[in-house]
Amino acid sequence: MKFNRSFELKNISFKYPNSDIPAIDNLTLKINKFSKVGITGQSGCGKTTLINILLGLIEPDKGEIFIDGKELKKSNKISWLKKVGYVPQEIYISDETVISNIAFGIDKKLIDINRVYEVARIANIDNFIRNELEHGYNTNVGDNGIKLSGGQKQRIGIARALYRKPQVIILDEGTSSLDNETENEVMKAIYKMSKEITIILIAHRLNTLDNCDYIYKIEKGKIIQNYKNI
């Protein structure tokens, strides 16, 4: 599965079990490579369901997903998912070192430490790790990251998503726990990568989406408004 041009959702519908109301209702959306796309809407409007469909966590009841015109199926789904980095609203932190949490799931012998440092700088957490944690990157952060604040966990999550050099990064309210100054610095660094990565931002705060090329507003599982930033 190659991603050189765009991916597209065509007439996607999905309804949760025991619900009469579709979470996603005949939605069509095309996202070009290297674009910066914002998605907004009230809680429960279908934003996270849409992302779960993109991530392959949910199979749509109707409709298709195409990558460069090729339909996404079970046989090529893993190939697609390897190209996607995801920052959820709640970041899981293991009782391990900072290094292991950024290079999550990678055999310790295979971790690229320079890549760990690089993505930590992008996520604006390198200085904190080096100057505030007792053993720097080798600090064990405790069960569920007890030694970290909510914002610091989010930045670890952003660094983790970038570690594998994805072609697409999805942030589902991925900066919501950051103060305005830190969020601006993190987003500035992520936007700088837009020539080499496709960025999808889910956010309630419209100012988070200021630098997006396109912004889509979702309501009741449908895109009710879309516009291009000037």
N, C-alpha and C positions, 0 to 999 in steps of 0.2 A: 504494500500500500504506500504510494508516493503522494506527497502533498506539495505541489508546485504552483497551483493556481488558486483554488478556492475549495471550501466545503459548503454544502447546501443541505438544508432540511426542507423537504417538500411535503406539504399537506400532512404534517405530523399531528396526530391526536393521541391522547393518553388519558385514561380514567382509572383512578385508584379503585381497588376492590371495595364493595359496599358503598360506593359513592355514585350518585346519579349525575353529578356535575363533572365535566371533563376538566382535568388540571391543565392540559394543553389541548387547544381546540383548533384543528385544521391550520396549524401554523407553518408558514413558509419563511425561510430566512437564509440568505446567502452571505457568507463572510469570505472576503478575499484575503489571500496571504499577505502578511505584513500590515494589515489594517489594525486599527485600534477601535474596538467596538465596546460601547457601553450599553448595559441593559438595566433598566430601572422599573420600579413599580412597587405597589404596596405589598406588605407581607401577605403571603397566601395567593399571590397573583399568578404564580406558575414559574417564577424565575429559576428557583432551585431545581424544580422538576425538569425544566428545559436543559439545565446543565447536566443533570443525572442521565438524561437521554443521550446527550453528546458524549458523556463519559462511558456510555455502555452499561451503566448500572441499572437502567430501566429500558425495557424493550417497548417501543411505541405500539399501540394497538393498530394504528394505521399510518401510512406514509413511509417515506424512505429517506435515508441519509446518503449523500454522494460526496466522495472525496475526489476532486479532479474528474468528476463525471463517472466515477466507479462506485457502485453501490456498496455501502458498508454492510457486511454480513458477519456471521459468527466466525467464518473461516479467516477473515482478515481483520477482525476487531482488535486483536492483541497488537498487531502491527501498527494500527492507528493509535491505540492508547499509549504506546511507547513514545509517540510524538507529542503527547499532551502532559503538561505540568499543571497540577491543581492545588489551589490554596483554599481549603474549606473555611467555614466560619469558626469551627472549633478545631484547634490544632492538637493532635495527639502527640504528647511528649513522653518518650520512654525513660526509664530509670537508667540512663546511660550518659556518656559524655556528650558535650556539644558536638564534637566531630561526628559521633555515631548518629545523633539526631538530625544533623544536616544531610549526611550521606546515608540516609535511612534505608535499611535493607541491604546495604552493600557489605560484602565480606570485608572485615577490617584490614586484611592484607591487600585488598584491591582499592582502597579509598585513595582518591587523588587529593592530597591535602592542599595543594595549591588551588584546586577548584573549590574546595571548601572555603578557603580564605576569600577567593574571588566573589563567590555568591554571598558570603556574609557581608562583604563591603557593599555590594549592590543593595542588599536588604537593610543597610544602615545599622548593623549590629556588631560589626567588627570591633569598634572602639570599646563598646560595653564588654564584650567577651574578654578582650585583652587587658582592660584596665580595671574592671569591676569584679570579675570572677577569680576566685583564689588561684585556680590552676589554669586559667585561660581556656583554651579550646579543649583541654583535657579535664575540665571540671565536670563532675557528675552532677546533673541538674536535679536529681531526686525524682521521686514518684510523681508522675504527671507534671514534671517541671516545677516543683514546689519552690525552687529558688528563682523562678522567673515570673515576671509580671505578665499580664494578658498581652500587652503590646509586644513584649520581648518574645513571647511564644509565637505571635503572629509573624514576627520577622524571621524567626527560625523556620516557620512554615514556608515563607516566601523563598528563603535560601534553599530549603529542601526541594521545592518545586523547580527551582532553576538549576539544581546540581546536575541533573542528567541532560542538560542542554536541549530542552524541548523545543519543538517548532511552534507550539501553541501554549500559552499560559492562561489559565482561567482563575480569576480571583473572585470567589463568592463572598462578598463583604470582607475581603481579605485584609483590609486596612482599617476596619471599623473600631478596633481597640487602640489605634494609634492617636496621639495628639496631633493637632493640625500641622505643626512644624515637622514632626517626624514623617507623617503621611506625605507631605509635600516632597520631602527629600527622597523617600522610598519611590514614590510615583515618578519623580523626575528621573531617577536612575532606571526604572523599568521602561519609561517612555524612550529613553536613549537607545534601548535595545530594539526599538520597533523596526529597524531596517533588517533585523535578523530573526524576529520572532513576531507571531501574531498574538495580539493581546485582547482578551475578553474580560471586561470588568462588570461585576454585578454590584450595584450600590444603591442605597437609599439617598445618600447625599449627592446631589447633582454636581456640586463643585468637584467631587472626586472624578467626574467624567468630563471635566472641562476640556481636556486635550484629546478626547476621543475623536476619530474621524466621523463615526456614526453613532447615534444614540437611539435606542429603541425602548419605548415604554410599553409594558405588558399589563394587561388587565383581563382577568378571567380567562387566562390561557391564550389570549390573542394579542397580537401586536396592534395597538390602537393608535400609536403615533411613532413615526420615525423621521429623523431629519439628519442632515449632514451639518457638521460644525463648519462655520466659516472661519 
